Amino acid sequence: MKMDAQNTAEKFTALPFGSVKPTGWLKEQMQADVNGFVGNLDRIVPDLINDPIYGAGRLQKNSQAKDLGNQKTGDAAGDEQYKWWNSETQSNWWDGYLRNVFLLEDKEGLQKVTAYVEAILSTQDADGYIGIYDKELRYNFNSENGELWSKATLYRGLLAFYEYTNDEKVFTAVKNAVNNVMINYPINASSPFSSGTSFNGGVSHGLTFTDILERMYFHTKDEKYRDYALFLYNDFSNTYQSEADVQLKNILDSNYKLKSHGVHTFEHIRTLIIAKYAAQDATLSKALDIYLDRIKQAATISGGAIGDEWIAERNADATFTGYEYCSLQELLDSYCLLLQKTGNSTIGDEIENIFYNAAQGSRNPNHSCIAYLKTDNSFEMLGTKNGEVEPDRKQTRYKYSPAHQDVAVCCNPNAGRISPYFIQNSWMREGENTLVATLLMPNILHAQINGKDIQIENITTYPNQNDFILKITQSKSSKFIIKIRIPNWAIKINTTEKNRLQDGYMVIEREFSANDSIQFSFETDVKIKSAATGAHYFTYGALLYALPIGANEISGKTYTGNFTDFTYEPTSNLRYQFNSNPKTKYINGKIQTELINLITKQMEVVELIPFGKTILRQTTF
């Protein structure tokens, strides 16, 4: 994913939230999520979601740390972290929930989120402040705090609400709130990230306020927002941070290895991207290239980047490094921004790998719950990483839960965000008359070309099959361009459409009738690949395949609404080893191959299934 250090022209333009909606299996999965934990987290952990931390419950000097229902053994931070934590939990949840119900056109949900937004706007002070601190504390810190982080998580959802509804009062409220930040932390004359020399995870999370600035620039084209984003990055780079992977001096240090809390490291990619395009500076372009190379070393074959929970100078490993669901969402979102800026088609493959493999493989295929932490080779899910003992803590993250309250209610809200963010970035615009299918999935696009409304439905079961029909509907015929990203695994394109290939995209330019269609498919075959560790693994198309391991399901805590925690004990400890030149074929959605049974030492014919349909599994051999 190398970038031209001097090229700061942006390739594609993002579309407003709501321009693309899911169809097919993806819509069905999202509806199941809304019927499940994504739509019911406010019932599962009501004290966290309903905490009036942005209004009547704003934090004051004498505010005490809250009991969040989690175990604190082994935590890196003290009580200050727990004061702001509910803002992250509830704002990320609302962001995901409202995006889901909008995309699903859920009438009951729409009423609920409208009432929520009205309630949030009612907390705005006359000077524009929307946040979690009373007047005696806000913008006045010398230690851990959640000032910018609580705003970033909240404002993302508010801007999505605005983009879908076009409610100008919501945009005005966010604009005034952002200006309030810029006034109280004046550009180049303040230090928002100065917070002492102790753990400051909330402060470091606050660097994602650049997400809001980027979206404000998207709407206004006012350079002051990008200038301010660059100011925030520079201040972050020049102050003490406990999560410092993205600091410029560390990136440019050739001996530095990623070590921070994974989710910080991956969300901060976006800030670095925004800073690079704001500064138009060769040094920042070089830094982004270096940082992206380091991220690649931390990502497993499924796209899951180390987040269990600190990277700790490790390289990814299918058995020994786990990934956090929060990290999956943040890395996916960062790569989506990178794809928009650069148009680099290979980034689309990285995004699809995360969503279709790591993210699907961290969902429970039988119950409405997710894994907080997961590994590519998942030999047990009994709380610990494949049975590893951590002496300084009681590890419970390796299980499936609708909340994970015993650790932190952060991954479940992010699990509600990942599908809408993935869908939103599946179509982009290039210039005035080109629509780009950047990510492949069943969806429907509503856009305008030359002032005319156009609808394009992608009819497909992808990634389970690789056939597509783009059904195009418009009031009358018109000429425009459709570009379709070609996956890197495709060995042949089948279509009757006249097209040209350009930088990893199939380009179709012609007059489209009022009711038209494009049919195409990608051919592939089973690929046997080698991980950096030397182990082998199998893919077919966009999907990673694994050998499922039988398990006994153990029910745990049950929450309101009959939502339950689950752990899984393997029924066998049998492992398999790779055999050189195995007879391998793809049959009816499965990969049939030959592996060596490590107990009998004999060759066996085995069937691998899609990684996302497994709970316990062996993925590398």
CORGI-V696682 format. One record per backbone hydrogen bond with DSSP energy under -0.5 kcal/mol. CO is the residue of the C=O (numbers start at 1). NH is the residue of the N-H. Records with the same first field share a line. If there is no record, write none. Layout:
CO->NH ; NH
This chain:
3->5
4->7
6->8
13->429
16->19
19->446
21->444
23->26 ; 27
24->28
25->29
26->30
27->31
28->32
29->33
30->34
31->35
32->36
33->38 ; 39
36->40
37->41
40->43 ; 44
41->45
43->46
45->48 ; 49
46->50
48->51
51->53
52->55 ; 57
55->58
59->134
60->63
66->68
72->75
78->81
79->82 ; 83
80->83 ; 84
81->85
82->66
84->87 ; 88
85->89
86->90
87->91
88->92
89->93
90->94
91->95
92->96
93->97
94->98
95->99
96->100
97->101
98->102
99->103
100->104
101->105 ; 106
102->105
105->107
106->110
107->111
108->112
109->113
110->114
111->115
112->116
113->117
114->118
115->119
116->120
117->121
118->122
120->123
121->124
125->128
129->125
132->59
134->137 ; 138
137->140
146->150
147->151
148->152
149->153
150->154
151->155
152->156
153->157
154->158
155->159
156->160
157->161
158->162
159->163
160->164
161->165
162->166
166->168
167->170 ; 171
168->172
169->173
170->174
171->175
172->176
173->177
174->178
175->179
176->180
177->181
178->182
179->183
180->184
181->185
183->186
186->189
191->194
193->195
195->198
196->195
200->204
201->205
202->206
204->207
205->208
206->209
207->210
208->211 ; 212
209->212 ; 213
210->214
211->215
212->216
213->217
214->218
215->219
216->220
217->221
221->223
222->225 ; 226
223->227
224->228
225->229
226->230
227->231
228->232
229->233
230->234
231->235
232->236
233->237
234->238
236->239
242->244
244->247
247->250 ; 251
248->252
250->253
252->254
253->256
258->313
259->312
260->311
261->264 ; 265
262->266
263->267
264->268
266->269
267->270 ; 271
268->272
269->273
270->274
271->275
272->276
273->277
274->278
275->279
276->280 ; 281
281->285
282->286
283->287
284->288
285->289
286->290
287->291
288->292
289->293
290->294
291->295
292->296
293->297
294->298
295->298 ; 299
296->299
297->316
298->306
300->303
302->358
303->305
304->300
309->262
311->314
317->321
318->377
322->307
323->374
324->328
325->329
326->330
327->331
328->332
329->333
330->334
331->335
332->336
333->337
334->338
335->339
336->340
337->341
338->342
339->343
340->12
341->11
344->347 ; 348
345->348 ; 349
346->350
347->351
348->352
349->353
350->354
351->355
352->356
353->357 ; 358
354->359
355->360
357->361
359->362
360->363
362->371
363->365
367->369
369->364
370->401
372->325
374->323
376->378
377->379
378->617
380->386
381->568
383->398
384->386
385->388
389->391
390->393
393->395
397->372 ; 373 ; 399
398->383
399->372
400->566
401->370
404->407 ; 408
406->71
408->410 ; 411
410->414
411->415
412->416
413->416 ; 417
414->417 ; 418
415->419
417->421
418->422
419->423
420->424
421->425
423->426
426->438 ; 439
428->436
429->13
430->434
432->450
433->481
434->430
435->437 ; 483
436->428 ; 438
437->485
441->443
442->23
443->458
444->21
445->456
447->454
449->452
452->449
453->475
454->447
455->473
456->445 ; 458
457->459 ; 471
458->443 ; 460
459->469
461->464
466->522
468->520
469->459 ; 471
470->472 ; 518
471->457
472->516
473->455
478->480 ; 512
480->510
481->435
482->508
483->437
484->506
485->487
487->490
492->523
493->495
494->521
500->507
502->505
503->345
504->486
505->502 ; 507
506->484 ; 508
507->500 ; 509
508->482
510->480 ; 512
512->478
514->474
516->472
518->470
519->496
520->468
521->494
523->491 ; 492
525->541
527->529 ; 539
529->537
531->534
535->531
536->621
537->529
538->545
539->527
540->543
543->540
544->611
545->538
546->548 ; 609
547->618
550->571 ; 572
551->553
552->569
553->555
554->567
557->565
559->562 ; 563
563->559
565->556
566->400
567->554
568->381
569->552
575->598
577->596
579->582
582->584
585->587 ; 592
587->590
590->587 ; 592
591->593 ; 608
592->585
593->606
594->579
595->597 ; 604
596->577 ; 598
597->601
602->597
604->595 ; 606
606->593
608->591
609->546
610->613
611->614
616->549 ; 615
617->378
618->547
621->578
